[in-house]
Amino acid sequence: MINNNLVPGFNDERDDSLKISLEKVDDVKNCMTVYLNGYIDTYNSTYFQKAIAKVVEAGYINLIFNCSSLNYVSSTGIGSFTAFLKLVKPRGGDIVLLEIQPKVFEVFQLLGFSQFFNIKSSFSESLEIFQSGSESSNSLFPIIFSCPVCSKRLKATHSGRFRCSECKSILTVDAQGQVSLG
């Protein structure tokens, strides 16, 4: 199968609840798009982590997770994505969550994790995270700010909408780092 051609031994294990396919991204060094189809929960998160660890071990440290067919993520699944960040960041890599479904994004928001991930709606936006030209536009981030409602200290890795982990207020951080309600 094509996954094994990109990452040796990738298809050695399978899980019917989560299908993973790989596509190399030629425009960015060490970049792979990981297509997720199904759901990630306590029962298949170990399989998910092992599979992605093989991708990183094969030298792919810039990962775009295409989540358009990911129907559900539990808190354990979100923990897996956090583990991937810890795996690739020290190696100079990063991850992007692409085309995340609203109900899955809501889980990230409710648990306060949406602010830690690069969440994009288009493939070209995802590539900008890894391309050197985006460094100047992203040099402001990450930023630490205080929630205007409860004063909780929060971190934003990019502009966008976030939910305060303390008071649950919806906050917007613009490209200049300005924070507002809604």
C-alpha positions as CSV (number, residue, x, y, z in Angstrom):
1,M,0.0,0.0,0.0
2,I,1.1,3.6,-0.6
3,N,1.4,4.4,3.1
4,N,4.1,1.7,3.5
5,N,6.0,3.3,0.6
6,L,6.1,6.7,2.5
7,V,6.6,5.3,6.0
8,P,8.0,1.7,6.2
9,G,5.7,-0.5,8.3
10,F,2.9,2.1,8.6
11,N,0.2,-0.4,7.7
12,D,1.4,-3.1,10.0
13,E,-1.4,-2.3,12.5
14,R,-5.0,-1.3,11.6
15,D,-8.0,-0.1,13.5
16,D,-11.5,-0.2,12.0
17,S,-12.6,2.9,14.0
18,L,-9.9,5.1,12.6
19,K,-8.5,4.9,9.1
20,I,-5.3,6.8,8.5
21,S,-3.8,7.6,5.0
22,L,-0.7,9.6,4.2
23,E,0.3,12.0,1.4
24,K,3.7,13.6,1.1
25,V,3.7,17.3,0.7
26,D,6.4,18.3,-1.8
27,D,6.1,22.1,-1.3
28,V,7.4,21.9,2.3
29,K,10.4,20.0,3.6
30,N,9.6,17.0,5.9
31,C,5.9,17.5,5.5
32,M,3.1,15.0,5.4
33,T,-0.7,15.3,5.2
34,V,-2.3,12.7,7.5
35,Y,-5.9,12.0,6.5
36,L,-8.1,10.9,9.5
37,N,-11.3,9.0,8.9
38,G,-13.5,7.9,11.8
39,Y,-13.0,8.9,15.4
40,I,-10.3,9.0,18.1
41,D,-11.1,7.9,21.7
42,T,-9.6,6.0,24.6
43,Y,-9.7,2.7,22.8
44,N,-7.9,3.6,19.6
45,S,-5.6,6.5,20.8
46,T,-2.7,4.1,21.4
47,Y,-3.0,2.9,17.8
48,F,-3.2,6.5,16.6
49,Q,-0.1,7.5,18.6
50,K,2.0,4.6,17.4
51,A,1.1,5.3,13.8
52,I,2.0,9.0,14.0
53,A,5.2,8.1,15.9
54,K,6.2,6.0,12.9
55,V,5.6,9.1,10.6
56,V,7.8,11.3,12.8
57,E,10.5,8.6,13.1
58,A,10.6,8.5,9.3
59,G,11.6,12.2,9.4
60,Y,8.3,13.9,8.8
61,I,8.1,16.6,11.5
62,N,5.7,19.0,9.7
63,L,2.3,17.3,9.9
64,I,-1.0,18.5,8.5
65,F,-3.9,16.5,10.0
66,N,-6.8,16.6,7.6
67,C,-9.8,16.3,9.9
68,S,-12.6,16.7,7.4
69,S,-13.7,13.0,7.9
70,L,-12.9,12.9,11.7
71,N,-16.3,12.6,13.4
72,Y,-15.4,12.6,17.0
73,V,-12.4,13.2,19.3
74,S,-12.4,12.5,23.0
75,S,-10.2,14.2,25.6
76,T,-7.8,11.2,25.2
77,G,-7.6,11.9,21.5
78,I,-6.8,15.6,22.1
79,G,-4.1,14.3,24.4
80,S,-2.7,12.5,21.4
81,F,-2.5,15.7,19.4
82,T,-0.7,17.4,22.3
83,A,1.8,14.5,22.5
84,F,2.5,15.0,18.7
85,L,3.2,18.7,19.3
86,K,5.7,17.7,22.1
87,L,7.2,15.2,19.6
88,V,7.8,17.5,16.6
89,K,8.4,20.9,18.2
90,P,11.9,20.1,19.6
91,R,12.8,18.8,16.1
92,G,11.8,22.1,14.6
93,G,8.4,20.9,13.3
94,D,4.8,21.8,13.9
95,I,1.3,20.4,13.3
96,V,-1.8,21.9,11.7
97,L,-5.4,20.7,12.1
98,L,-7.1,21.2,8.8
99,E,-10.8,21.3,8.0
100,I,-11.8,20.4,11.5
101,Q,-15.5,19.7,11.9
102,P,-17.5,22.1,14.1
103,K,-18.5,19.5,16.7
104,V,-14.8,18.3,16.9
105,F,-13.6,21.9,17.2
106,E,-16.0,22.5,20.0
107,V,-14.4,19.7,22.1
108,F,-11.0,21.4,21.6
109,Q,-12.5,24.7,22.7
110,L,-14.4,23.3,25.7
111,L,-11.2,21.7,27.0
112,G,-9.2,24.9,26.3
113,F,-6.9,23.3,23.7
114,S,-8.0,25.2,20.6
115,Q,-5.5,28.0,21.4
116,F,-2.5,25.6,21.3
117,F,-3.0,24.3,17.8
118,N,-2.8,25.8,14.3
119,I,-6.3,25.2,13.1
120,K,-6.8,26.1,9.4
121,S,-9.7,25.8,7.0
122,S,-7.7,25.5,3.7
123,F,-4.6,23.6,2.6
124,S,-2.9,26.8,1.4
125,E,-3.3,28.3,4.9
126,S,-1.8,25.2,6.3
127,L,1.3,25.4,4.1
128,E,1.8,29.0,5.2
129,I,2.5,27.8,8.8
130,F,5.6,25.9,7.5
131,Q,6.8,28.2,4.8
132,S,9.5,30.8,5.8
133,G,7.4,33.7,4.4
134,S,4.9,33.2,7.1
135,E,7.4,33.9,9.9
136,S,7.0,37.6,9.6
137,S,3.2,37.6,9.8
138,N,3.3,35.1,12.8
139,S,6.2,36.7,14.7
140,L,3.7,38.2,17.2
141,F,2.5,34.8,18.2
142,P,2.4,33.0,20.6
143,I,1.1,35.7,23.0
144,I,0.1,35.6,26.6
145,F,-2.9,37.7,27.5
146,S,-5.5,38.1,30.3
147,C,-9.1,37.3,29.7
148,P,-11.1,40.6,29.7
149,V,-13.8,39.0,31.8
150,C,-12.1,37.0,34.5
151,S,-8.4,38.0,34.1
152,K,-7.3,34.4,33.6
153,R,-3.9,34.3,31.9
154,L,-4.2,32.6,28.5
155,K,-2.0,31.8,25.5
156,A,-2.8,32.2,21.8
157,T,-0.5,30.6,19.2
158,H,-2.4,32.3,16.4
159,S,-5.2,34.8,15.7
160,G,-8.8,33.4,15.9
161,R,-11.6,32.7,18.3
162,F,-11.0,31.0,21.6
163,R,-13.0,30.0,24.7
164,C,-11.5,31.1,28.1
165,S,-10.7,28.0,30.1
166,E,-11.8,29.6,33.3
167,C,-15.1,31.6,32.6
168,K,-15.9,30.1,29.2
169,S,-16.2,33.5,27.5
170,I,-15.7,33.5,23.8
171,L,-12.7,35.7,22.9
172,T,-11.3,36.9,19.6
173,V,-7.6,37.6,19.1
174,D,-6.9,39.5,15.9
175,A,-3.7,39.4,13.8
176,Q,-2.2,42.3,15.8
177,G,-2.8,40.5,19.1
178,Q,-5.8,42.6,20.2
179,V,-8.2,40.7,22.4
180,S,-12.0,41.3,22.4
181,L,-15.1,39.6,23.4
182,G,-17.0,37.5,20.8
